[in-house]
Amino acid sequence: MRGLRSVAAIGVAAAILCGAPVPLQAYLRLSASVRGQTTPVAWGRMPVRWFASGTGIAGTSAADLQAAVNRAFGAWEAVPTASISFQFVGFTGAAPSDEDGLSVFGFENHPDEDRTLASTSFTVDTVTGEILESDVFFNTAFPWSASGAATAFDLQSIATHEIGHFLGLGHSALGETELQAGGGRRVLATAAVMFPIAFGRGMAADRTLQPDDIAGVSDTYPDGTFRESTGSLQGRVRLGGRGVFGAHVAAFNPRTGALVGGFALGREGEFVIAGLSPGVYIVRVEPLDDVATDSFFDDPGLDTNFRATLYDHLIAVPAGGASPSFDVAVQPK
């Protein structure tokens, strides 16, 4: 008999997010325990049907919400290397917090979650790992705008991030922040919509997917030729003869400017970054110390006590295959 299981909510933060996706290989993909094994969660059927809450807030109507979320879905649906599609079914009186078999996007007031702008939750099939329902709330403890108001958070940008989670993607570490005097962090730059901390009010940069986002969704929902036309690089992160768990690994293509990240997740520090265009890559390894680590891992064994390291060789990635494995030796701080 098939069962249902709710998976912990994950979202985007105004400062520091509290969330705990389960790590797998090339990307942080949200996962569930299926028959005693960790299995990535994903939608099994297309198009994915979704509803919008019929309740708006001051200055942002239910129709504004639906239009902004629909545009955000369009950004993901337009990825040419991913086989995904979505269908807006209609407005509903159901709330995102209802476990009712409907995937609902809507506003909810969560003043206690004072650093969470929005959050995505799931119900999955415990036999297959298939997503059966996913809901997204936008926290009305913060101001929202669908028209680019400078004093509010951009609804379409945050919806684009949450739809990444809705599709089963976890967070990307491709970004830079700085600590603020009053607590929390301010985003300086990102190279992924799936970075866990949002830009400030009035910023709409995250309406546009970046190479890391595109690689992640394409590797999760590949089109017919994606696996044959892209490749991967693989290796280990080592510190004094042992593997480093949780090291962030970034692959940069100097010809295209594409930057795609992954993590060392094996006992021996193994990593794989898939979905890469064939070519030569520069590889950099760094500790995950620029954001709260629980935005990525719920694991006390995460190692951040090492120096950022640029691998001293270029790595060639072939189409339809993987690079030879290589070791990146890092030094303690």
N, C-alpha and C positions, 0 to 999 in steps of 0.2 A: 504493500500500500504506500502510495506517495504521501509525503508529509509536507508541511510548510514551515519555514523558519524565517523569522525576522532578522535581518542583518543590521548591525549597528549603523546609525546615521553618520554621514560625513558631509562636510560642506566647505564653504569658503569663509575666511575670517576677516573681520575688520582690523584685527591686530594679530592675535595668535589663536589658531584654531585648535580645538580639542577633538581629535578624531583618531581612528585606529583601523585603517585598512590592513589587509593581510598581504605581505609581499610575495610575489612570484618572481619570474625571470625578467625579461627585457624592460617591462614597465611595472609600476605598482598597479596591479589589477585587483579590484575588489574580489574577495573570495569567500567561500563558505566551506564548512566541513561536510563532505558527502561520503558516506560509507567509510568514515575514519580517515579520509584523505582530504587535503586542501585542494579545492577545485575552483578555478575562476568562474565568476558568475557572468552571465551574458543572456541577452534576449535570444530566444530560439526561433521566433517567427517574425516576419516582416509583412506589412508595416506595423510598427509599434503604435498602439492606440493611446491617446492621452486626452485628458480633460482639463479645462481651466475652471477654477472656482468662480462662481458668479458674483462674488463679493469683492469690491474694490476698496480703496482707501482714499483719503482726501488728496485730490490732485492726480490720482491714478485710478482710472476706472477698470472694471473687469475686462472691458474690450481692449484697453491699453495693455493690460497684463497679457492677454491672449496674443495680441499682435507682437509684443516684444519677445515672448517665448517662442512664438512661431518663427520669427526671424532667426532666433538663436538655433532652433532646430534646423533651419535651412542652412546654416553655416556647416553643421556636421554632415547633413545629407548631401551637400555639394562636394564632399571629399571624393575625388574620382577613383581612388584606390580602395574604397570601403563600400561594402554592400549593405547599406542601411537605408531605411525609409520610415517615415512617421505619418500618422494620420490624426488630425484634430477631430475629435468626435463631437464635442460641444461643451457648453457650460453646465456646471453641476452645483448643487447645493452641498455636496460632500466636501469635507475638509481634507487637506493633505495628511492629517494625523489619523484619519479613519482607515482601518484595515478592512477594505470592502471590495477588493479585487479591481478597483479603478485606480489608474495612475493619474494623480491630480497635482496640478501646479496652482499654488494660491498663497495668499497672505495669511500669516498667523502671528499673534503677538507672543513673543518669548522674551520678556524683559530680563529674566534671570540669565539668559544666554547673551550677555552683554558684549561678547566679541564674535558672535556668530551671525553673519549677515543672512545666510541661507543654509539649508541642510537638505540632504537627500537620504531617504530610507528605502528599504527593500523588503519584499517577501519573495523567497526563492523556493524552488522545488528541491527538497533534501535528497532526492535520488539522482537528479540530473544536474543540479546547479543552475537550471534555467530561471531567469528572473520572471516572476509572475505579476508582480506589481511593484511600482516604484513611485514614490511621492516626493514632491519638492515644496518646501515652504520658504517664503521670503519673510524675514523677521521684521515686523512693523515697529520694533523698538528703534529702527533706523529709518531715515527718510528715503523715499524711492522716487525715481522719475523714469518715464518712458520717452522723454523728449530731450534729454541731455541737460537738465538743469544743473547748474554748477553747485548747488547746495545739497544735492541728493546723490545717492548711489545709482549708477546706471543699471536699470533692470535687465536690459538685453545682455550686457557684459556678464553680470552675475549668473543669469540664466544659461549662458553659453558654458560657463564653468560647471554649473550643476548638471547640465545635460551630459557632460563628460562622465560624471559619476553615474548618472542615470543609465549610461551605456556600459558601465562596469569598470571605468578607469579610476585609478587612485591619483594621488598627487605627484606632481613633478617638482624636482628640486632645482630647476633651471631658473634661478632668480637671485637678486641681491637685495638685501634689506639693511636698514640701520636702526639701532636702538633709539627710542625716543625718551626724552627726559621724564615724561609722565608715565612711562611703561609701554610695553608693546613695541612693535616695529613698524617702520614706514618702508614701503616698497620703493626701491630706486630703479630697478629694471627687471624684466622677466623675459624668458624665451619660451614661455608656455602658458596657455590659458589655464592649465591645470596647476599652476603654482598656488599654494594654499593660502596666501595672503593677498587680499584685493588691493588694487590701486584706490586712491582716495575718491572723494565725492566729485562728481562731474567728469570723471575719466571714463572713456569709452574704448580704450585700447584693446580690451579683452573681448571685443566683439569678433576679432579676427583670429582664426586658428593659426598656430605656428607649427614648424616642422615636427616638433616633439609630439604635439597633440595629434597631428595627422598620422605619424608613424604608429602611435598607440592605438588609435581607433582602426586603422587599416590592418594592423596585426591581429586585432581582436575580431574584426569582421572583414576578412580579406575578400577582395573581388576575385574574379577568376584567374587573373594573371599576377596578382600582387606577390605571392611567394616566389614565383619564378623570376620576376623582374627585380627583386630586391635581395639583399644579403644581410649577413650579421657579422659582428665581431665578438670574439670570446676570449676570456682570459681569467686571471686571478689577481687579487690584490693581496700582497704579502707584507708582513711586518715581522722581521726577525725570525723567519722560518715558519710563521703561522699565518692562517688566513684572517682577513679583516672582514667582519660581518657588518653590513650596512654602509660600506663606503659608497659614496656617490661617484659614478663614472660617467663622463660626458664625452661623446664622440662628435668632433667638429669636421665638417667637410669644407676645406678652404676654397674649393672651386665654386660651390653653390652657396656657402655661408650657412648651411643647415646645421643645427645643433640638436642632438638627440641624447637623452640621458637614460641611465639605468642604475642598478645597484648591485653590489656584491652581496649575494644572498646565500651562498653555499657555505658549508663548514670550512672549506679551504679557501674561502674568499672568491669563489667563482662568480663570474658575471657573464651575461649575454645581452647584447643590444641588437635587436632585430629591426627589420623594416627599413634598412638603410639603402639608399641609392648606391649602386656600384661606384667605387672610386677609392681614393686614398683619404684616410682620416687621421686627425690628430687626437690623441686620447689624454684626458686629464682626470686624475683621481683626487677627490677632496673629502674631508670629513663633513658630515651632515650637521653643521653647527651654525647655520644662518637662520634657521627657523626652529620652532619647537619640534623635537624629534617625534613626539607622539602624533604629529600630523601625518607621519609616514609609517611608523612602526610601533607596535605595542610589545616591545621586547627589551628587557633589561640588559641584554647582552650586546646592545649596539655599541660599536667602538668609534669614538670620535677623537681619540688621543693620538693623532698622527698629522703630519704636514701634507698640505696639498702638493701633488707631484704631477709633473708633465712627463709622460712616457717619452723616452728618447729615440723612438723609431716611429715612422709613419706606418699605418696599418692599411693594407689593401683589402677591400671588401669585394668579393665577386658576386655576380648576379646568380641567384638561385643556390647559394652556398654560404659557407662560413669562412672567416679568416683562420689561419693557424692560431692555436692558443698561445698566449703570451702572458708573462708575469710582470706586474708592475710592483716594484719594491718601494715601499714608503718608509719614512723615518718617523720616530716618535717626536712629539712636540718638545 
